[in-house]
């Protein structure tokens, strides 16, 4: 609200607020000036061009499953497809070979090489596994020993050392499985013989998990 207060020779304008004064003194004159009008026209033309461009790239996101009522067989089918196929799922890799000496550097290097090829899906036309999702007992054990957490290897592993020394392998493994960090891996490793004392047991086999990538087009990718 603007009030005009007349004096003897001048007319004083009072504004109801600072915002009103800003609009009247600065914003209004600039907006109605030649450069202000040209700026508005340029902005309008630019927004119109962007909107026109976007119109040709709009994708219709109408899906048939949106019309399917819940708690029906069709709804359950789409749920399984979304949770286990399109969003990816976790698969288990089993290794069973009790004849290997897992304490040897050669076998441990073979495990590391197998992990590398598995994550890269070596020999596959497409990579079917998500990068960095391999859950491996040996990878975790190696990191644990490397950090110096094993009481018989307090110095840890040096940078160039990729494997766990054979003379401390099983001691560190049992200590790791008994610790809070590794107690969830007890069911991932199978030892032999079952009835022998812990210090006489060796690895018979093990399992590891890895996340399968999302499959966006089921019909085209053979599932």
N, C-alpha and C positions, 0 to 999 in steps of 0.2 A: 504494500500500500504506500503510495507516494503522496506526500503532503506538500502543498505549495504554500510557503509562508512569504507574504509580501512585506517588503520594507518600504522605505521612502522611494528609493530609486532602483532597487534590485529585487529580484525574485529568488528566494532561497528554496532549494528542493531538499526535502528530508526523506530518507529511505527507511522502510520498516525493518530491513535487515541488511547484513553485509552481502548476502547472496543477491538480493534485489539490486543493490548498488553495483555489484560486479556485472550483472546482466545488462544493466542500463548503461554503464560507463565503458565497459570493455567488450564483453561478449557480443552485445547487440550491434554496436557499430562495426566491429570486425566482421561479423557474420553477414552484414548487409553491404559491406564494401565489395568492390570489384574482385579483389583477390580472394575474399571469403566465399563469394558466390562461385568463382571458378574452382576453388578447392572442393566445395560440396559437389559440384558437377563431376569433377574427376574421381572423387571417392565413390560416387553413385555409379559411374560408368565402370570402375574397377570391380565393385561388388557385383554388378550385373554380369560382367564377363566371367567372374569366378562362379557365380551361381549357374550360369548357362553351361559352363564347362562341367560342373558337378552333376548337372541333370543327365548328361550322357554317360555318367559313371555310377549311377545309382543301381544297386543290386536289390532285386526283390527277395526278401528274406521270409517269404511265406512257406511254411513247412506243413506237410500233410499231418505229421504227428501232433501238431498243435490242436487238431480237431479230435484226437483220440482221447476218450475219457480215461482217467486213471483206474487202476485195479482191473484192467482187462488184459487178455493175453497179448494183444497187439502192443499195448503200453509196456508190458514186461519185455517184449522182444526189443523194442527201441531202447529200453533202459539198459539191457544187457549189451546191446550194440554200442551204446555210448560209453558205458563203464569199462568194458573189457576189450573192445575192438578199436573204436575211434580214439579213445583217450589213452590207449596203450595198456599194457598189463605186465606183471612181473612173472618171469619164467625162471625155472631152476635148472642148473647145470650139474650133473652128477659125474664124479670121477671115481672109479673103482679100480684100484691097482695096488694090492698089498705087497707086490714084489719090489716096488720102487724104494730106494733109500732117500727119504725126503730130507734127510740131514745133509746130503751131498750138495755141493755148489751147482753141479750140473743139473740136477733135478729142480732145484729152486729157480735157476735161470730159465728152465723149460716152463715152469709155472708162470713166471713173469712174462715170458714170450707168449704163452697161451692166453693170458689175460689181455695182453696188448692186441692180439689178433682177434680175440672174441669181441672186444669193445669196438674194434674197427670193422667187424664182420668180414674178416679176411676171406677172399675168394667169393664173396657174394656180389651179385649184380647191384643190389641196393643195400645200404646200411640199415639193418633192422633193429638195432639197439640204440637206446639213448646214451649219449656220451656222458661218462662219469657216474653211471648208475650201478656199476658192478659192485656187489657186496661180497667181498672175499675175506675169508679168515686169514689167509696168508698175508694179504696186503695190510690188514690191521695189525697182525702180529709183527710184521716187519717194521712198521712204523713205531710200534710200542717198544721194540727192542732198540731201534735206532735212536729213540729219544732218551735211552738210558734208564728205562723203568724196570728192566729185568735185573734182579739182584745179583746174578752171576755175570752180567755184562753191563756194569754201571757206567762204563765209558761210552756205551752206545756203539753205533756204527759210524765209520768215517764216510765222508762224502762219496768216495769212489767204491765203497763196499756196498754191493747190491744185495747180498745174501746174508743169512744168519749163520755164524760159525757152527760147524757140525757138533762140536763138543758141548754146546750150550743150547742146541735147538730144542730138544724135548723138555729140558728143564724149564726153559723160558716159555715153551708152549703150555705146559701144565700150570705154571705160575700165572700165565695170562688168562687161562680158562678159569682159574680160581679167583681172579681179581674181578672187581666191579666192571672194569672196562670190557672184559671178554667173557663174562659168565653167560651171555646170551648166545654164544657160539658153541656151547657144549653139544647141542644136537646137530651141529653142522659137520662134525668130524667123527668118524667111526674108527675105533681102535681095535687092535688084535694083540694077543688073544684076550677075550673078554674077562676071563677069570684070573688073569695074571696081575701082579701088582702094577701100580701106575708106572713105576720106573722101568718096567720091563715091557710095556706096551709100545707098539708102533702104529703108524697110521695105515689103516686098511683102505679107506676111501673118504671122500668128503663131498659136500655140495656147496654151491654158490648161487646167488641170485643176481639177475640183471633185468633191467626194465626194457621191455620191447617198445619200439617207437609207435607213435600214433599211425593208424592206417586210415587215411582220409577217404579212399575210394575202394571199398571192399570188393565190389564186383570186378574191378579192373586189376586187382592185385592178388587174386586167386584165393581168397578166404571165403 
